[in-house]
Amino acid sequence: MNYMNKETNKDNEAINQFEPMVSKAEIANMLSVSPRTIENLKAGGVLPFYKLGRNIRYRRSEVIKAMEQFHSSNLVT
């Protein structure tokens, strides 16, 4: 069973390699926040990003996962 999980993770990684990268404006629009908020989250290490030349790009799936983790870690119980 553990073997299947490893294979599934490899498949997901392969799919992510071909996932289109999007701009800060697209991520801000997706999350309904300002581009400055995206900058703050990136600078704070919350959002994973890729630097392609002078451009910063994000993967939607990684941003969604990061925001879920950020939200769950900041919930007050």
N, C-alpha and C positions, 0 to 999 in steps of 0.2 A: 504494500500500500504506500509506503514511503517513496518507493521507486516512481509510482505514478505521479506523486506530487512534484518530484524533481523534474519529471518530463513535462508536466503541465507548466511549471515555472519556466523551463527552457522555451516552450512554445510561446508563452506570453512575452518573454524577452525578445524573441525573434519578431513577433508582431509589433512590439513597441519600437523596434529599430526602424520600421517603415511607417510609423505613425507620423503624420505631418507635424512640423513644428509651427507654433503660432507666436504672434507678437504679444507684447505687453498690453496693447489696446484690446486685442481679442480676448485675452485672459480677463482683463478688467471688465469687459462687457459680459463675458460668461458668468463672472461672479457678482456682477452688479455692484462693483466698487470702482473707485477712481484709479487711474493709472498710478498715482502717487502711493496709494495703498499697496499696490502690487510691488512698487519699488521698496517700500518699507518691509514687506514680507520677504522679499528677496534678500535685502540687506540683513535682515534678522535671521536668515538661514532657514526660514520656514518653507520657501518655495525653491525647488530644484530648477536650475536653468542651465542653458548651454550658450556659450559665447561662440558665435560663428563670425569670425572677422571682427568687425566693429558692432555687430548686431547681437542682441540678446534674444533668445527664443526659448519657448517652453513647450512641453508636451502636455496636452490636456489631461491624459490619464494620470500622469505624475502629479499635476497640480490638484486634481480632484482628491487623490489619495493623501497628499500632504495636507490639504485643507480639512479632510476628515480627521486626520490625526491631530492637527492643531486644535480643531474644535473640541474633540473629545478630551484633550489634555487640559483645556481651559474651562471645562464645565465645573460649576460650583455645585457641590452636592449638599 
